[in-house]
Amino acid sequence: MLNGLKEQLRAFAHRKLDGTDRKKLHPVALHALNFASIVNELAGRPIRGADEVGSPATPASSGSDAPGSAPGAASQTAGAAAPAVVVPRAQAPVVVYFDGKDHRTRAKVEELLRARDIAFKVLDVTDDEAERSWVTVAAKSTTFPIVVGAGVPLGGLPELTQLDLEGELVRRVFHLQ
């Protein structure tokens, strides 16, 4: 009973994090929501949608996950009645910081990330001087878009392309050896 309630609470919190219309929020509330989303990603997505969680009979995060498996990945049994569960790879949060000017480069960055099955969020920093300042200082670049993965600046399109050619992009984002 408590597991079912816990999963409903997770799904409710996930709807509030991902389902909120961010354009209608006050800037302070928007920063708080962005911060909560980043913390959720860094913590291994303890707040996730009901479609990402195993059934109540299969505990999703009871601490019995196999070592090296994705956090919250449902353990699979050999029963014929259990539906096949696709276990997503553990991915670091990826944010594309965009200043509203170079749409062509942004489209190329998004295309590269999608080609590698990397989920990302686009954060428009046109009117957000604090975020703009942080990302330009952290990336040591003033050319947007700037991609940040797991809180570490990966760079713009040229740096991202180079990381992809070296095979480092997927390794950094999906925590591979």
VOPAVEX-114699 format. One line per 3 residues: their letters; for each residue z negated, x negated, y of N, C-alpha, C, O, CB. Coordinates in nm, 3 decimals. Glycine has a CB too. Example, Ala and Ser with C-alpha at 12.3 -4.5 7.8 and 13.67 -1.06 7.14 Angstrom:
2
as = -0.780/-1.319/-0.569/-0.780/-1.230/-0.450/-0.780/-1.320/-0.330/-0.846/-1.424/-0.332/-0.905/-1.131/-0.447 | -0.708/-1.285/-0.225/-0.714/-1.367/-0.106/-0.787/-1.290/0.003/-0.804/-1.341/0.114/-0.572/-1.408/-0.060
***
This chain:
177
mln = 0.000/-0.083/-0.118/0.000/0.000/0.000/0.000/-0.087/0.125/0.074/-0.060/0.219/-0.120/0.094/0.000 | -0.082/-0.192/0.126/-0.087/-0.279/0.242/0.042/-0.359/0.260/0.083/-0.385/0.373/-0.205/-0.374/0.231 | 0.105/-0.397/0.148/0.233/-0.469/0.159/0.339/-0.382/0.223/0.417/-0.430/0.306/0.280/-0.516/0.020
glk = 0.343/-0.255/0.186/0.440/-0.163/0.246/0.415/-0.146/0.395/0.510/-0.143/0.474/0.434/-0.027/0.176 | 0.289/-0.136/0.433/0.254/-0.122/0.575/0.290/-0.251/0.650/0.339/-0.245/0.763/0.104/-0.090/0.590 | 0.266/-0.365/0.587/0.298/-0.493/0.650/0.449/-0.504/0.672/0.492/-0.549/0.778/0.248/-0.610/0.562
eql = 0.528/-0.463/0.575/0.673/-0.470/0.588/0.723/-0.373/0.695/0.817/-0.405/0.768/0.741/-0.439/0.455 | 0.662/-0.256/0.706/0.700/-0.162/0.811/0.668/-0.218/0.949/0.744/-0.200/1.044/0.630/-0.027/0.791 | 0.555/-0.286/0.960/0.515/-0.348/1.086/0.612/-0.461/1.122/0.650/-0.474/1.239/0.371/-0.400/1.078
raf = 0.651/-0.541/1.025/0.749/-0.647/1.050/0.881/-0.589/1.099/0.939/-0.638/1.195/0.771/-0.730/0.923 | 0.927/-0.483/1.032/1.054/-0.421/1.070/1.045/-0.362/1.211/1.141/-0.371/1.288/1.094/-0.312/0.968 | 0.931/-0.302/1.245/0.911/-0.245/1.379/0.916/-0.356/1.484/0.983/-0.342/1.586/0.776/-0.169/1.387
ahr = 0.845/-0.466/1.460/0.843/-0.577/1.556/0.983/-0.638/1.569/1.023/-0.678/1.678/0.742/-0.685/1.511 | 1.057/-0.645/1.457/1.193/-0.698/1.461/1.283/-0.609/1.545/1.365/-0.660/1.623/1.249/-0.711/1.318 | 1.270/-0.478/1.531/1.351/-0.387/1.613/1.321/-0.407/1.761/1.413/-0.401/1.844/1.324/-0.241/1.573
kld = 1.196/-0.430/1.795/1.159/-0.451/1.935/1.212/-0.584/1.987/1.253/-0.594/2.102/1.007/-0.445/1.951 | 1.212/-0.688/1.901/1.262/-0.818/1.944/1.414/-0.818/1.959/1.466/-0.866/2.060/1.220/-0.926/1.844 | 1.485/-0.765/1.861/1.631/-0.773/1.861/1.700/-0.650/1.919/1.814/-0.659/1.962/1.679/-0.795/1.723
gtd = 1.633/-0.537/1.920/1.698/-0.414/1.962/1.679/-0.380/2.109/1.731/-0.278/2.155/1.648/-0.303/1.881 | 1.607/-0.460/2.183/1.580/-0.431/2.321/1.702/-0.464/2.406/1.764/-0.569/2.388/1.457/-0.508/2.370 | 1.735/-0.375/2.500/1.844/-0.401/2.593/1.794/-0.499/2.697/1.720/-0.462/2.789/1.896/-0.269/2.660
rkk = 1.833/-0.623/2.684/1.780/-0.732/2.766/1.824/-0.723/2.911/1.759/-0.779/2.999/1.821/-0.865/2.709 | 1.935/-0.653/2.939/1.983/-0.644/3.076/1.895/-0.554/3.163/1.896/-0.565/3.285/2.125/-0.592/3.078 | 1.819/-0.466/3.100/1.735/-0.373/3.174/1.593/-0.425/3.194/1.512/-0.359/3.259/1.730/-0.241/3.104
lhp = 1.562/-0.542/3.140/1.426/-0.595/3.147/1.401/-0.670/3.277/1.492/-0.727/3.337/1.399/-0.686/3.029 | 1.276/-0.669/3.318/1.231/-0.750/3.431/1.242/-0.897/3.388/1.222/-0.927/3.270/1.082/-0.713/3.473 | 1.274/-0.990/3.480/1.290/-1.130/3.440/1.170/-1.189/3.366/1.188/-1.269/3.274/1.317/-1.213/3.562
val = 1.048/-1.150/3.403/0.930/-1.201/3.334/0.927/-1.149/3.190/0.897/-1.224/3.097/0.800/-1.161/3.409 | 0.957/-1.021/3.173/0.960/-0.963/3.038/1.073/-1.026/2.956/1.058/-1.046/2.835/0.979/-0.810/3.046 | 1.185/-1.056/3.021/1.296/-1.120/2.951/1.257/-1.258/2.901/1.289/-1.294/2.788/1.418/-1.130/3.043
hal = 1.187/-1.335/2.983/1.141/-1.468/2.940/1.041/-1.456/2.826/1.044/-1.535/2.732/1.079/-1.544/3.057 | 0.953/-1.358/2.833/0.855/-1.339/2.727/0.925/-1.302/2.595/0.888/-1.351/2.489/0.753/-1.230/2.766 | 1.025/-1.215/2.605/1.100/-1.175/2.485/1.179/-1.293/2.428/1.182/-1.311/2.306/1.195/-1.058/2.519
nfa = 1.242/-1.372/2.514/1.313/-1.492/2.467/1.217/-1.589/2.401/1.248/-1.646/2.296/1.386/-1.562/2.585 | 1.100/-1.608/2.460/1.000/-1.698/2.403/0.954/-1.647/2.266/0.941/-1.725/2.172/0.880/-1.712/2.498 | 0.930/-1.517/2.256/0.886/-1.459/2.129/0.994/-1.476/2.022/0.963/-1.503/1.906/0.851/-1.310/2.146
siv = 1.121/-1.461/2.060/1.230/-1.479/1.964/1.238/-1.623/1.915/1.260/-1.648/1.797/1.363/-1.437/2.027 | 1.221/-1.717/2.007/1.227/-1.859/1.970/1.111/-1.896/1.879/1.129/-1.966/1.780/1.227/-1.948/2.095 | 0.991/-1.848/1.913/0.873/-1.876/1.830/0.892/-1.816/1.691/0.856/-1.879/1.591/0.745/-1.821/1.896
nel = 0.948/-1.695/1.684/0.973/-1.631/1.555/1.068/-1.715/1.471/1.046/-1.733/1.352/1.030/-1.490/1.575 | 1.176/-1.767/1.532/1.271/-1.851/1.459/1.205/-1.980/1.412/1.224/-2.021/1.298/1.392/-1.882/1.546 | 1.129/-2.044/1.499/1.066/-2.171/1.463/0.958/-2.153/1.356/0.929/-2.246/1.281/1.005/-2.236/1.587
agr = 0.898/-2.036/1.350/0.793/-2.009/1.252/0.849/-1.965/1.118/0.772/-1.930/1.027/0.698/-1.904/1.305 | 0.981/-1.965/1.103/1.040/-1.927/0.975/1.069/-1.779/0.963/1.077/-1.727/0.852/0.950/-1.968/0.865 | 1.083/-1.710/1.074/1.116/-1.568/1.082/1.016/-1.479/1.009/1.055/-1.404/0.919/1.254/-1.545/1.026
pir = 0.887/-1.487/1.046/0.793/-1.393/0.986/0.820/-1.250/1.032/0.785/-1.155/0.962/0.649/-1.432/1.020 | 0.882/-1.234/1.147/0.922/-1.102/1.195/1.071/-1.089/1.166/1.153/-1.158/1.226/0.889/-1.081/1.349 | 1.104/-1.000/1.072/1.243/-0.984/1.033/1.269/-0.838/0.999/1.177/-0.759/0.979/1.276/-1.074/0.914
gad = 1.397/-0.803/0.994/1.437/-0.666/0.969/1.409/-0.622/0.827/1.391/-0.705/0.737/1.582/-0.650/0.999 | 1.404/-0.492/0.808/1.377/-0.437/0.675/1.487/-0.473/0.577/1.461/-0.483/0.457/1.361/-0.286/0.683 | 1.611/-0.492/0.625/1.720/-0.527/0.535/1.712/-0.672/0.489/1.780/-0.710/0.394/1.852/-0.503/0.603
evg = 1.630/-0.755/0.555/1.614/-0.895/0.517/1.494/-0.917/0.427/1.472/-1.030/0.382/1.602/-0.980/0.640 | 1.418/-0.815/0.400/1.294/-0.826/0.325/1.315/-0.769/0.186/1.388/-0.671/0.170/1.178/-0.755/0.397 | 1.253/-0.829/0.086/1.261/-0.778/-0.050/1.194/-0.642/-0.060/1.124/-0.600/0.033/1.197/-0.876/-0.149
spa = 1.214/-0.572/-0.169/1.151/-0.442/-0.187/1.000/-0.458/-0.194/0.952/-0.568/-0.225/1.204/-0.372/-0.313 | 0.921/-0.352/-0.166/0.776/-0.365/-0.169/0.723/-0.416/-0.303/0.615/-0.476/-0.307/0.714/-0.234/-0.138 | 0.795/-0.393/-0.411/0.749/-0.442/-0.541/0.768/-0.591/-0.555/0.704/-0.655/-0.638/0.820/-0.370/-0.653
tpa = 0.858/-0.648/-0.473/0.882/-0.791/-0.476/0.823/-0.851/-0.350/0.882/-0.837/-0.244/1.034/-0.823/-0.487 | 0.709/-0.917/-0.358/0.648/-0.970/-0.238/0.739/-1.073/-0.172/0.789/-1.164/-0.238/0.513/-1.031/-0.268 | 0.760/-1.058/-0.041/0.853/-1.145/0.028/0.786/-1.271/0.079/0.850/-1.375/0.087/0.917/-1.071/0.143
ssg = 0.658/-1.264/0.114/0.596/-1.384/0.171/0.452/-1.396/0.125/0.362/-1.418/0.206/0.602/-1.380/0.324 | 0.430/-1.383/-0.003/0.295/-1.389/-0.056/0.251/-1.532/-0.086/0.142/-1.553/-0.141/0.285/-1.305/-0.180 | 0.335/-1.629/-0.050/0.301/-1.768/-0.076/0.350/-1.816/-0.211/0.325/-1.930/-0.249/0.152/-1.787/-0.067
sda = 0.420/-1.729/-0.286/0.467/-1.769/-0.419/0.612/-1.810/-0.417/0.676/-1.817/-0.522/0.447/-1.656/-0.517 | 0.668/-1.838/-0.297/0.805/-1.882/-0.290/0.817/-2.019/-0.354/0.725/-2.100/-0.350/0.854/-1.887/-0.144 | 0.930/-2.042/-0.414/0.953/-2.171/-0.477/0.967/-2.277/-0.369/1.018/-2.249/-0.261/1.079/-2.168/-0.566
pgs = 0.922/-2.400/-0.398/0.937/-2.505/-0.298/1.083/-2.527/-0.265/1.169/-2.532/-0.354/0.873/-2.636/-0.348 | 1.110/-2.540/-0.135/1.247/-2.564/-0.091/1.327/-2.438/-0.070/1.439/-2.444/-0.020/1.316/-2.649/-0.190 | 1.272/-2.322/-0.107/1.346/-2.199/-0.084/1.325/-2.155/0.059/1.233/-2.201/0.127/1.305/-2.089/-0.182
apg = 1.411/-2.065/0.104/1.399/-2.016/0.241/1.272/-1.935/0.255/1.236/-1.861/0.163/1.522/-1.931/0.280 | 1.201/-1.946/0.369/1.081/-1.868/0.388/1.114/-1.720/0.382/1.210/-1.675/0.444/1.014/-1.903/0.521 | 1.036/-1.646/0.309/1.057/-1.502/0.298/1.165/-1.465/0.200/1.197/-1.347/0.187/1.090/-1.446/0.431
aas = 1.223/-1.559/0.130/1.326/-1.526/0.034/1.262/-1.457/-0.085/1.161/-1.504/-0.139/1.403/-1.653/-0.009 | 1.321/-1.347/-0.125/1.264/-1.271/-0.235/1.286/-1.344/-0.366/1.395/-1.397/-0.392/1.325/-1.130/-0.241 | 1.183/-1.347/-0.449/1.199/-1.411/-0.579/1.279/-1.318/-0.668/1.259/-1.196/-0.664/1.062/-1.447/-0.644
qta = 1.368/-1.373/-0.749/1.455/-1.291/-0.831/1.405/-1.289/-0.974/1.358/-1.390/-1.027/1.599/-1.340/-0.825 | 1.415/-1.173/-1.036/1.375/-1.159/-1.174/1.499/-1.136/-1.259/1.607/-1.108/-1.207/1.274/-1.042/-1.192 | 1.482/-1.149/-1.389/1.596/-1.134/-1.480/1.620/-0.989/-1.517/1.705/-0.962/-1.602/1.573/-1.217/-1.605
gaa = 1.547/-0.894/-1.458/1.564/-0.752/-1.491/1.701/-0.702/-1.450/1.753/-0.740/-1.345/1.457/-0.669/-1.423 | 1.760/-0.616/-1.533/1.893/-0.565/-1.506/1.892/-0.465/-1.391/1.996/-0.444/-1.328/1.952/-0.501/-1.630 | 1.778/-0.403/-1.363/1.772/-0.300/-1.259/1.763/-0.361/-1.120/1.788/-0.292/-1.021/1.654/-0.207/-1.284
apa = 1.726/-0.489/-1.109/1.710/-0.550/-0.978/1.846/-0.579/-0.916/1.931/-0.642/-0.979/1.628/-0.680/-0.989 | 1.869/-0.533/-0.792/1.997/-0.560/-0.728/2.007/-0.708/-0.690/1.906/-0.775/-0.669/2.015/-0.471/-0.603 | 2.129/-0.756/-0.683/2.151/-0.896/-0.645/2.111/-0.914/-0.499/2.154/-0.838/-0.412/2.299/-0.938/-0.667
vvv = 2.029/-1.014/-0.472/1.983/-1.043/-0.338/2.047/-1.172/-0.291/2.037/-1.274/-0.359/1.829/-1.051/-0.331 | 2.112/-1.167/-0.176/2.172/-1.286/-0.119/2.065/-1.355/-0.036/2.013/-1.297/0.059/2.299/-1.252/-0.034 | 2.034/-1.478/-0.071/1.932/-1.553/0.000/1.999/-1.636/0.108/2.077/-1.727/0.076/1.850/-1.643/-0.097
pra = 1.972/-1.607/0.236/2.035/-1.684/0.341/1.978/-1.825/0.349/1.862/-1.848/0.315/2.019/-1.613/0.476 | 2.060/-1.918/0.392/2.013/-2.055/0.412/1.919/-2.056/0.532/1.940/-1.983/0.629/2.131/-2.154/0.432 | 1.816/-2.139/0.525/1.723/-2.151/0.637/1.795/-2.220/0.751/1.843/-2.333/0.737/1.595/-2.229/0.596
qap = 1.803/-2.151/0.863/1.876/-2.205/0.977/1.784/-2.218/1.096/1.701/-2.131/1.123/1.995/-2.116/1.012 | 1.798/-2.327/1.167/1.725/-2.345/1.291/1.786/-2.252/1.397/1.905/-2.221/1.390/1.729/-2.494/1.337 | 1.705/-2.209/1.492/1.763/-2.125/1.598/1.862/-2.205/1.683/1.835/-2.320/1.719/1.651/-2.066/1.688
vvv = 1.974/-2.143/1.713/2.077/-2.207/1.794/2.103/-2.119/1.916/2.127/-1.999/1.903/2.208/-2.231/1.711 | 2.099/-2.180/2.034/2.122/-2.108/2.159/2.234/-2.178/2.235/2.233/-2.300/2.250/1.992/-2.100/2.245 | 2.330/-2.098/2.282/2.438/-2.149/2.365/2.404/-2.111/2.509/2.408/-1.993/2.544/2.579/-2.092/2.321
yfd = 2.371/-2.210/2.590/2.341/-2.187/2.731/2.472/-2.186/2.807/2.554/-2.277/2.793/2.242/-2.295/2.788 | 2.492/-2.082/2.888/2.619/-2.059/2.954/2.593/-2.026/3.101/2.500/-1.952/3.132/2.699/-1.944/2.886 | 2.675/-2.082/3.192/2.653/-2.059/3.334/2.749/-1.958/3.395/2.750/-1.940/3.517/2.664/-2.189/3.407
gkd = 2.829/-1.891/3.314/2.916/-1.786/3.362/3.049/-1.834/3.419/3.122/-1.753/3.476/2.846/-1.708/3.465 | 3.082/-1.961/3.405/3.204/-2.013/3.468/3.315/-2.045/3.368/3.425/-1.991/3.381/3.172/-2.135/3.547 | 3.290/-2.128/3.271/3.394/-2.177/3.182/3.399/-2.094/3.053/3.343/-2.132/2.950/3.371/-2.326/3.148
hrt = 3.466/-1.981/3.061/3.472/-1.889/2.947/3.556/-1.946/2.833/3.530/-1.916/2.716/3.529/-1.754/2.991 | 3.656/-2.026/2.865/3.742/-2.083/2.761/3.663/-2.179/2.672/3.674/-2.175/2.549/3.862/-2.156/2.824 | 3.583/-2.267/2.734/3.503/-2.361/2.656/3.397/-2.287/2.576/3.369/-2.322/2.462/3.437/-2.466/2.747
rak = 3.338/-2.184/2.636/3.238/-2.104/2.564/3.301/-2.042/2.440/3.239/-2.042/2.333/3.180/-1.992/2.657 | 3.422/-1.990/2.452/3.490/-1.928/2.338/3.515/-2.032/2.228/3.504/-2.001/2.110/3.623/-1.864/2.382 | 3.550/-2.155/2.267/3.574/-2.260/2.168/3.445/-2.300/2.097/3.444/-2.323/1.976/3.637/-2.383/2.235
vee = 3.335/-2.308/2.173/3.205/-2.340/2.113/3.165/-2.231/2.013/3.122/-2.260/1.902/3.096/-2.355/2.222 | 3.180/-2.105/2.055/3.145/-1.992/1.967/3.233/-1.993/1.842/3.185/-1.966/1.732/3.160/-1.858/2.041 | 3.361/-2.023/1.857/3.452/-2.028/1.743/3.410/-2.137/1.644/3.413/-2.117/1.523/3.596/-2.052/1.791
llr = 3.371/-2.253/1.697/3.326/-2.363/1.611/3.199/-2.325/1.535/3.188/-2.352/1.415/3.302/-2.490/1.694 | 3.105/-2.263/1.604/2.980/-2.222/1.538/3.005/-2.115/1.432/2.948/-2.121/1.323/2.879/-2.170/1.643 | 3.089/-2.019/1.464/3.120/-1.913/1.366/3.193/-1.969/1.245/3.171/-1.924/1.132/3.206/-1.803/1.432
ard = 3.280/-2.069/1.267/3.354/-2.129/1.156/3.261/-2.196/1.057/3.294/-2.208/0.939/3.455/-2.231/1.209 | 3.146/-2.239/1.101/3.047/-2.304/1.014/2.936/-2.207/0.973/2.834/-2.250/0.921/2.986/-2.426/1.084 | 2.955/-2.078/0.997/2.858/-1.972/0.963/2.722/-2.000/1.026/2.618/-1.982/0.963/2.842/-1.961/0.810
iaf = 2.723/-2.044/1.150/2.600/-2.070/1.224/2.573/-1.953/1.317/2.654/-1.922/1.405/2.609/-2.204/1.304 | 2.460/-1.887/1.295/2.421/-1.777/1.383/2.368/-1.836/1.514/2.299/-1.938/1.513/2.313/-1.686/1.315 | 2.401/-1.772/1.624/2.359/-1.824/1.753/2.340/-1.710/1.852/2.388/-1.598/1.830/2.460/-1.926/1.807
kvl = 2.270/-1.740/1.959/2.255/-1.647/2.069/2.312/-1.713/2.194/2.298/-1.834/2.212/2.106/-1.604/2.089 | 2.375/-1.634/2.279/2.426/-1.685/2.406/2.328/-1.644/2.513/2.291/-1.527/2.525/2.570/-1.630/2.436 | 2.285/-1.741/2.592/2.191/-1.716/2.700/2.260/-1.751/2.832/2.288/-1.868/2.859/2.060/-1.798/2.682
dvt = 2.286/-1.649/2.913/2.350/-1.669/3.042/2.245/-1.714/3.143/2.151/-1.640/3.173/2.421/-1.539/3.089 | 2.262/-1.835/3.194/2.164/-1.891/3.288/2.218/-1.894/3.431/2.173/-1.973/3.514/2.125/-2.033/3.245 | 2.315/-1.807/3.460/2.374/-1.802/3.592/2.268/-1.780/3.700/2.268/-1.850/3.801/2.478/-1.692/3.599
dde = 2.180/-1.685/3.679/2.078/-1.651/3.778/1.939/-1.698/3.739/1.841/-1.654/3.799/2.076/-1.503/3.802 | 1.928/-1.784/3.642/1.798/-1.830/3.593/1.783/-1.980/3.617/1.817/-2.061/3.531/1.781/-1.796/3.443 | 1.732/-2.014/3.733/1.723/-2.155/3.773/1.629/-2.234/3.683/1.653/-2.353/3.658/1.676/-2.165/3.916
aer = 1.522/-2.172/3.633/1.427/-2.243/3.548/1.492/-2.284/3.416/1.481/-2.399/3.374/1.303/-2.156/3.521 | 1.560/-2.191/3.349/1.627/-2.222/3.222/1.739/-2.323/3.245/1.756/-2.417/3.166/1.683/-2.094/3.158 | 1.816/-2.304/3.352/1.926/-2.395/3.385/1.872/-2.537/3.404/1.930/-2.633/3.353/1.999/-2.347/3.513
swv = 1.763/-2.549/3.478/1.703/-2.679/3.504/1.654/-2.744/3.375/1.677/-2.863/3.352/1.587/-2.666/3.603 | 1.587/-2.664/3.291/1.534/-2.720/3.166/1.646/-2.773/3.078/1.637/-2.885/3.027/1.454/-2.614/3.091 | 1.751/-2.694/3.059/1.855/-2.733/2.965/1.937/-2.851/3.018/1.978/-2.936/2.940/1.947/-2.615/2.935
tva = 1.961/-2.857/3.149/2.037/-2.970/3.202/1.958/-3.100/3.195/2.015/-3.206/3.170/2.078/-2.943/3.347 | 1.827/-3.092/3.216/1.742/-3.211/3.205/1.732/-3.254/3.058/1.745/-3.372/3.027/1.601/-3.185/3.264 | 1.708/-3.158/2.969/1.691/-3.191/2.827/1.820/-3.247/2.768/1.816/-3.340/2.687/1.649/-3.066/2.749
aks = 1.935/-3.191/2.808/2.063/-3.235/2.753/2.121/-3.354/2.829/2.218/-3.416/2.785/2.163/-3.120/2.754 | 2.063/-3.385/2.943/2.113/-3.494/3.029/2.259/-3.471/3.064/2.340/-3.563/3.064/2.096/-3.632/2.960 | 2.291/-3.343/3.093/2.427/-3.306/3.128/2.422/-3.183/3.217/2.335/-3.097/3.202/2.511/-3.279/3.000
ttf = 2.516/-3.174/3.309/2.525/-3.056/3.396/2.648/-2.972/3.362/2.677/-2.875/3.432/2.529/-3.098/3.543 | 2.719/-3.009/3.257/2.839/-2.937/3.216/2.803/-2.831/3.113/2.750/-2.862/3.006/2.945/-3.034/3.159 | 2.832/-2.706/3.147/2.804/-2.595/3.056/2.931/-2.559/2.984/3.040/-2.588/3.034/2.747/-2.472/3.132
piv = 2.923/-2.496/2.867/2.805/-2.455/2.792/2.738/-2.573/2.723/2.801/-2.674/2.690/2.844/-2.350/2.688 | 2.607/-2.557/2.704/2.526/-2.656/2.634/2.464/-2.587/2.513/2.406/-2.479/2.525/2.415/-2.716/2.728 | 2.476/-2.648/2.396/2.423/-2.591/2.273/2.292/-2.661/2.239/2.283/-2.783/2.241/2.525/-2.604/2.156
vga = 2.190/-2.580/2.207/2.059/-2.631/2.168/2.027/-2.576/2.030/2.036/-2.455/2.007/1.948/-2.591/2.273 | 1.991/-2.664/1.938/1.955/-2.623/1.803/1.816/-2.672/1.769/1.788/-2.791/1.780/2.056/-2.676/1.701 | 1.728/-2.583/1.730/1.588/-2.614/1.696/1.517/-2.681/1.813/1.432/-2.768/1.793/1.582/-2.705/1.573
gvp = 1.551/-2.640/1.935/1.487/-2.694/2.053/1.539/-2.830/2.096/1.489/-2.887/2.193/1.342/-2.704/2.029 | 1.639/-2.883/2.025/1.695/-3.014/2.057/1.839/-2.994/2.108/1.920/-2.933/2.039/1.692/-3.109/1.932 | 1.871/-3.045/2.226/2.008/-3.031/2.276/2.108/-3.102/2.185/2.092/-3.220/2.153/2.018/-3.085/2.418
lgg = 2.211/-3.029/2.145/2.318/-3.087/2.064/2.434/-3.130/2.151/2.515/-3.213/2.110/2.365/-2.987/1.958 | 2.443/-3.075/2.272/2.547/-3.113/2.367/2.644/-3.002/2.393/2.623/-2.887/2.356/2.620/-3.234/2.318 | 2.754/-3.040/2.459/2.861/-2.947/2.489/2.967/-2.948/2.381/2.942/-2.991/2.269/2.924/-2.979/2.623
lpe = 3.086/-2.899/2.416/3.194/-2.891/2.318/3.233/-3.028/2.261/3.250/-3.038/2.140/3.316/-2.826/2.382 | 3.249/-3.134/2.343/3.287/-3.263/2.284/3.183/-3.316/2.185/3.218/-3.366/2.078/3.309/-3.365/2.394 | 3.055/-3.306/2.221/2.949/-3.355/2.132/2.940/-3.270/2.006/2.919/-3.322/1.896/2.813/-3.356/2.206
ltq = 2.955/-3.139/2.022/2.950/-3.048/1.908/3.066/-3.077/1.811/3.047/-3.076/1.690/2.955/-2.901/1.956 | 3.184/-3.101/1.867/3.300/-3.132/1.784/3.278/-3.262/1.707/3.312/-3.273/1.589/3.426/-3.142/1.870 | 3.221/-3.362/1.775/3.194/-3.490/1.709/3.091/-3.473/1.597/3.107/-3.528/1.488/3.144/-3.595/1.813
ldl = 2.985/-3.397/1.625/2.884/-3.371/1.521/2.947/-3.300/1.402/2.915/-3.329/1.287/2.767/-3.287/1.578 | 3.038/-3.206/1.430/3.103/-3.132/1.322/3.191/-3.224/1.239/3.191/-3.216/1.116/3.186/-3.017/1.379 | 3.265/-3.312/1.304/3.352/-3.405/1.231/3.272/-3.500/1.143/3.318/-3.538/1.035/3.437/-3.486/1.330
ege = 3.153/-3.538/1.188/3.067/-3.627/1.111/2.987/-3.553/1.003/2.923/-3.616/0.920/2.972/-3.700/1.203 | 2.991/-3.420/1.004/2.914/-3.341/0.909/2.769/-3.324/0.949/2.689/-3.268/0.874/2.921/-3.405/0.774 | 2.734/-3.371/1.067/2.596/-3.365/1.115/2.557/-3.227/1.167/2.440/-3.189/1.160/2.575/-3.467/1.223
lvr = 2.653/-3.152/1.218/2.621/-3.022/1.278/2.556/-2.929/1.177/2.450/-2.872/1.203/2.748/-2.957/1.335 | 2.618/-2.913/1.061/2.564/-2.825/0.957/2.431/-2.880/0.906/2.338/-2.803/0.881/2.664/-2.809/0.841 | 2.421/-3.011/0.890/2.295/-3.070/0.841/2.181/-3.046/0.939/2.071/-3.013/0.896/2.313/-3.221/0.819
rvf = 2.205/-3.060/1.066/2.099/-3.041/1.166/2.057/-2.895/1.176/1.938/-2.864/1.189/2.144/-3.091/1.303 | 2.153/-2.806/1.170/2.122/-2.664/1.188/2.059/-2.603/1.064/1.969/-2.520/1.076/2.248/-2.588/1.225 | 2.105/-2.643/0.946/2.054/-2.583/0.824/1.949/-2.669/0.754/1.916/-2.643/0.638/2.167/-2.557/0.730
hlq = 1.897/-2.769/0.820/1.790/-2.854/0.766/1.826/-2.915/0.632/1.744/-2.920/0.540/1.661/-2.775/0.753 | 1.949/-2.962/0.620/1.991/-3.024/0.495/1.963/-3.174/0.501/1.954/-3.232/0.609/2.142/-2.998/0.468 | 1.950/-3.236/0.384/1.924/-3.381/0.377/2.049/-3.459/0.402/2.047/-3.582/0.400/1.867/-3.419/0.242
***
